[in-house]
Amino acid sequence: MLRTFLLTLLLVSISPPVQAEGEHARGEILSAYKSAATFATLDMGLQLSLDDQWYTYWRTPGDAGLAPVMDWTGSDNVKDVKILWPTPKRFTAFDMYSFGYDGTVILPLQVTPKKTGEAVTLKLKLDIVTCHEICIPQTLRLKRIIPAGNAERSDERQALTKAKDLLPSPENTKTLGMDTAVLGKDSIVVTAFAKEGFSSTTDLFVEAPGVIVTAIPDAIPSSGDGKRALIKMAGPEGVDLSKELSGKTVTITLSNESGAVERPFSF
């Protein structure tokens, strides 16, 4: 009996992440620490690895596609899971623009236990769509047990720290930022600055309630050194943005070589 108990305890204490594999996508839950310790929030992450040339969608998918749906039902000692979204990429298919991820991406997770100091079991039913010429919906089921115990860093901590460093900043930085956003009838114009200037890699991702805005932005330099610009993003044809978005708040993410900034703007 004692031997069985000790063996079970050992297996739980070294419980590895459970990988799930779908069509052209693999998923895994990462943890910065091997045990839950007394952390009020656990630093974890959802890692997705896509086959070459395949991609999946961001929280706002764009002209086509479906955002990931995450169901944490069945988790134990979990009060809340907050998902942090890395800056997406722009994909083009059939004259439509979509936003998402390719290669390997880590979505940092902030997991709040119901009771600190006790083991946490995180279960995830993940519904995603992967695309390359065709799109395939699929479900990945993932699980990670974080036992109780002292705080000991895991081998995954470095990857999670790097993933968090790559998240868009919620405030302007010394190298990149947006000052204002002006709403017009057929476009949104953002005043922005970039220490290294603007290039072909500059992009805007606009999340507007009830309106899909995906056009390629046009950066017009507004200073002689090219470090400031007016970035114009056209709205959908036939849609009066000044009517649709008046009195509403949109989230705008500015992406450039120097990083990304994500801010809300109210009109």
Phi, psi and omega in degrees: 000312180297319180298319179296318179297315181295322178295318178297317180298319179296316181297320179293318185293336180247019183305118181279164174295146179265119180272146176234139182237129176243201178279109178070016179210143176229145181232153180203142176263127182254158177220137181286340181230152181282341180221164184283338181048225177241028181294134175287332177224132179266134180272106184228184181195152174256115179260127177242133178239121183255145174298158180306131179076359177260151178217164174230175194261155174279178179298332173242103192285340181102215184292331183215166177100177181228136177292152176302141176245123184244124180242115183263013179303136181099351176292152182240135181059042179236118179271320184202148174232117177258130182259130176252129190256121174295161177298130182279175171250162178260131177239144182242130176209126178054044179063022175240152181247134177233156182241133181182208186225147170230180181064226177244128180227144176245122173265107179300143179237136172251106186258121180258116178287153172291319180232117179289151178086356179248160181300149178236132173243118181255119177243136183226128168255110187250118175257119180226168173237129175250142187225143166190100186070316171236162179243137184235114174284145180203163180238128175247134178247121186236154180210143175213127177257126175247104185288164173291157179149182180287157180289113177228125183294144177261170177290347183270352186299319182297317179295321179292320178298317178297320179297319179292325178296335183268358178292149176297141179286138178283354179225160175300145178250180178289341185252344185204142178184168176235133181265310183220161172225125183247132182265124175247180181294319186240009181197167171242132181242125182248134171268126187221160174226149178215124183302322181266007181082179182251148184218191180292346180276349180296134179213155175238140174237114185253123177251104186241131181297121175083357182226136177260114181243111187227001185302151175292127183287153178245113181268117182251112182303137180240010176217155184296331182272358177075010183271350176235147183206156167263123181251115184256131179234115183288146176274177178297145180300132178084002180254129177271099183297326181297333176275314187292328187248000178298130181081005182247166178248132177243154175254127181241129177248122177258124181243135180212177180301330184274000179135210181209150177230137181233120184219149173272145175227133179256140182247000000 
